[in-house]
């Protein structure tokens, strides 16, 4: 039987966020195809790399563990670490959007979108 990696998590300024129930992390290269008349797709030109992340969290009765709304309002650059499969993707960027939700039969939720760059991978 195969053994798989433990669930990943996100940290803000080195402190793990305990409430997320899903984290999606993608690396965008923004490469562009180069087409020529005689060769067709002749290759590609390198784009400006970036990362995008979506995080969805439950909100405890005491309130959000991290003030994602305040971070979005500040429009400042922050550090987030994305831990997955034995690696940490340390990133710098900003919180682009925050969504708050409430509904019947489940915890209140907060979700946010992050856009940035990888600083290092450890």
LINURPE-V830018 format. One record per residue. PHI is phi in whole degrees, 0 to 359 (999 if undefined). Layout:
phi=PHI
phi=PHI
This chain:
phi=999
phi=285
phi=252
phi=250
phi=292
phi=290
phi=303
phi=279
phi=203
phi=242
phi=237
phi=247
phi=53
phi=86
phi=255
phi=299
phi=276
phi=270
phi=266
phi=300
phi=250
phi=203
phi=223
phi=244
phi=229
phi=226
phi=254
phi=253
phi=272
phi=58
phi=297
phi=236
phi=293
phi=249
phi=250
phi=236
phi=298
phi=265
phi=261
phi=74
phi=285
phi=272
phi=157
phi=214
phi=249
phi=292
phi=259
phi=269
phi=289
phi=208
phi=238
phi=231
phi=220
phi=235
phi=232
phi=240
phi=226
phi=281
phi=250
phi=296
phi=302
phi=284
phi=113
phi=297
phi=290
phi=233
phi=279
phi=296
phi=297
phi=297
phi=293
phi=292
phi=299
phi=291
phi=52
phi=257
phi=281
phi=230
phi=253
phi=232
phi=246
phi=249
phi=260
phi=202
phi=53
phi=80
phi=236
phi=239
phi=262
phi=276
phi=232
phi=235
phi=176
phi=223
phi=277
phi=273
phi=207
phi=229
phi=233
phi=252
phi=217
phi=218
phi=199
phi=291
phi=68
phi=202
phi=295
phi=300
phi=231
phi=227
phi=227
phi=214
phi=247
phi=242
phi=228
phi=189
phi=220
phi=280
phi=271
phi=198
phi=234
phi=235
